[in-house]
Amino acid sequence: MRNSFIYIVFFISSFTLLAQKPNLKLKATQSKYENFYFKSPQKYNNKAQKFTISKVVFSTSYKGSETKNKYQILVTGKVNNNEERILYNAKNIDELNYYKNIFNRKYKKVLLTEYSYFVSSKKYYDTSISVEF
């Protein structure tokens, strides 16, 4: 009984060791969005750089103090292994839906541009989305 138990434990442990390969190969993750580029005068010598997108969020919120809705598009990803986030404010729900449809269909190139500047001591950001079909 004891010998059979030892054989069973040895048999099971050998299979589990063989099942675990020490050199697993990881697949490169494919981005859902291709041909996205990032450009900023303050970064990357003001040249368009490949933008690998990890997440796109379309959101809307209500500003009670201004009694109006706010529509936003947040694009998060990496440019040259640096994390970048771009927040774009759409004017209305139609513009938000327009960009949502563009992100889900074929396009030739999308350029996300961010520009920051100071007015007195406060920093402001201008963002734009350019789509080439």
C-alpha positions in Angstrom: 0.0 0.0 0.0 2.8 2.4 0.9 4.8 1.6 -2.2 1.8 2.1 -4.5 1.1 5.4 -2.8 4.7 6.5 -3.4 4.5 5.4 -7.0 1.3 7.3 -7.6 2.7 10.5 -6.1 5.9 10.2 -8.1 3.9 9.5 -11.3 1.6 12.5 -10.8 4.5 14.9 -10.0 6.4 13.8 -13.1 3.5 14.7 -15.3 3.0 18.1 -13.7 6.7 18.9 -14.1 6.5 17.9 -17.8 3.4 20.0 -18.3 5.1 23.2 -17.0 7.5 24.3 -19.7 10.2 26.7 -18.4 10.5 28.6 -21.6 7.1 29.8 -22.5 6.9 32.1 -25.5 4.7 35.2 -25.2 2.8 36.4 -28.2 3.1 40.1 -29.0 -0.2 41.8 -28.2 -2.0 43.1 -31.3 -3.6 46.5 -30.8 -7.3 46.8 -31.9 -6.5 50.1 -33.4 -3.8 50.5 -36.0 -2.3 53.6 -37.8 -2.6 55.9 -34.8 0.0 58.6 -34.4 0.8 61.1 -31.6 2.3 64.5 -32.1 3.2 67.2 -29.6 5.5 70.2 -29.9 6.8 69.6 -26.4 7.7 66.0 -27.0 9.4 63.8 -29.6 10.7 66.8 -31.6 7.3 67.7 -32.9 7.2 64.6 -35.1 4.3 62.1 -35.5 5.2 59.0 -33.5 3.5 55.6 -33.6 0.8 55.4 -30.8 0.0 52.0 -29.5 -3.5 52.3 -28.0 -4.3 50.3 -24.9 -7.7 51.8 -24.1 -10.3 54.2 -25.6 -13.1 55.5 -23.3 -16.1 57.5 -24.5 -17.9 59.2 -21.7 -20.5 61.8 -20.9 -21.2 63.7 -17.7 -23.6 66.4 -16.5 -22.1 69.6 -15.1 -24.8 70.9 -12.7 -23.1 74.3 -12.2 -23.1 74.9 -16.0 -26.3 73.1 -16.6 -24.9 71.3 -19.6 -23.5 67.9 -20.6 -19.8 67.3 -21.1 -18.7 64.7 -23.7 -15.2 63.3 -23.6 -12.9 60.9 -25.4 -9.9 59.5 -23.4 -7.2 57.7 -25.4 -4.6 55.9 -23.4 -1.5 54.1 -24.8 2.2 54.1 -25.3 4.5 56.2 -27.5 8.1 55.0 -27.6 7.4 53.0 -24.3 6.2 56.2 -22.6 2.7 56.2 -21.2 0.5 58.9 -22.8 -3.1 60.0 -22.2 -5.1 62.3 -24.4 -8.4 63.8 -23.4 -10.5 65.3 -26.1 -13.7 67.3 -25.3 -16.4 66.9 -27.9 -18.9 69.7 -28.5 -22.1 67.5 -28.6 -23.3 63.9 -28.6 -23.2 63.8 -32.4 -19.5 64.5 -32.5 -18.9 61.9 -29.8 -20.8 59.3 -31.9 -18.9 60.4 -35.0 -15.6 59.6 -33.4 -16.9 56.4 -31.9 -17.9 55.2 -35.4 -14.5 56.2 -36.8 -12.7 54.2 -34.2 -14.7 51.1 -35.1 -14.3 51.2 -38.9 -11.6 51.5 -41.6 -9.4 54.6 -41.8 -6.1 55.3 -43.3 -4.4 57.3 -40.5 -5.5 59.0 -37.2 -3.3 61.8 -35.8 -3.8 62.8 -32.1 -2.2 66.2 -31.4 -1.7 67.7 -28.0 -0.3 71.2 -27.4 0.1 72.8 -23.9 0.7 76.5 -23.2 0.6 78.9 -20.2 -1.7 81.8 -19.7 -0.3 83.8 -16.7 0.5 80.8 -14.4 -2.2 78.4 -15.5 -1.4 75.6 -17.9 -3.9 74.9 -20.7 -4.1 72.0 -23.2 -5.3 72.0 -26.7 -6.1 68.6 -28.3 -7.2 67.6 -31.8 -8.1 64.4 -33.6 -7.3 64.3 -37.4 -8.7 61.4 -39.4 -7.4 60.5 -42.9 -9.5 58.2 -45.0 
